[in-house]
Amino acid sequence: MDFIDELKNLKEQIKFNQKFNITSEYDNIVISGMGGSGIVGDIFQEKFSKKPVITVGDYGIPEFVNERTVFIGISYSGNTEETLNNVDEAMKKNAHVYAITSGGKLADRVKNSIIIPSGLQPRSALGYMLMPLFNTFDPVDDDIIKKTYDILDSMDKNHDEMRREALKIYENSYIPIIFGSRPFKSVAYRWKTQFNENSKTFAFYNYFPELNHNDTMPLKKAYRRDEYRYYVFNSDNLRIQRRIEITQEITGESFNIITAPTNEYFEKLFYLIHYADYLTYELALVREVDPTDVSTIEELKSKLS
Ligand code: F6R
């Protein structure tokens, strides 16, 4: 599948209806994954608050994991070392272990695995990996899925705005800086990683209100201030809106505000995700780099194995 077809596949992925059948009582949820698979747990954690959720993007699991923990390993390839290590540790502690993967060692090790379609870049399979979490713990109405599908479909048909933005980044050699806010801090991080992997460029992120306690200083006084382009997610929180306004006012910086067509959580989530998909894809094209290429990451993994 071409990378553009992978991007267009996202709208189908949100219809993926598999879920875990969790029958035992549990106290907490721990989700382990790296990179394009790890972001899935972070997005879910930021939204879901009915039970404690901890995400792990590293070797090692929290000490509290026990037989009353639901532990979910997410790895698109099913062969990510850190995630496999953590699944093994969770099994040793008798947690209820589940997995989301397209196969690999993870599928072999975890009986309760949801197997998702293979052949995509992990970062292009976000919908397949995220939906089982929502379907299991916090189902999304069909009506909202339909509306989100329509938003993604219209972005697939027309992403001129993102193409223009990509050109602007390229022509000015801008370094993108993304500022999110709850419940989309993880999406700001996803933007960063999409710039890294698709466009092969550095990008940085932070979120309101935290950035008002640190990044606000370089916003006004950074070395080479004209090298950055700021993308800021609009928020329906009045205090965050005020912070966005005042931050621009007192630093003299002008943010590029990204506004979704709706404030409904799920629709906005996928709008913001897909915006970055296209922006970073278009930046790869204009830079003449291959958006699918993750050869350096692969080389590193193979040297470690
Ligand atoms: C994203 C990507 C990487 C991987 C990461 C973990 O497209 O290629 O960020 O997601 O290296 O690998 P998996 O997802 O297979 O566990």
Boltz pocket constraint, residues with backbone or C-beta under 6 A from the ligand:
constraints:
  - pocket:
      binder: B
      contacts: [[A, 34], [A, 35], [A, 36], [A, 37], [A, 38], [A, 74], [A, 75], [A, 76], [A, 77], [A, 78], [A, 79], [A, 80], [A, 83], [A, 121], [A, 122], [A, 123], [A, 124], [A, 197], [A, 294], [A, 297]]
      max_distance: 6.0
